[in-house]
Amino acid sequence: MNRNAKIQKLYDKRLKRARAKLKTSSKPPYISKADRAKAELENSTLKPE
């Protein structure tokens, strides 16, 4: 690998890492099945209708 290619590879690697850090995910966070059931149970007991 020549010098210019090596420098370009390092630059691309750092750029990719910086872009990944700035990117925010629009996906909602994962909530486990047990936590969903627990939240549902709390909501149903707190709202008597």
Secondary structure as UniProt FT lines:
FT   HELIX           3..22
FT   HELIX           33..46
//
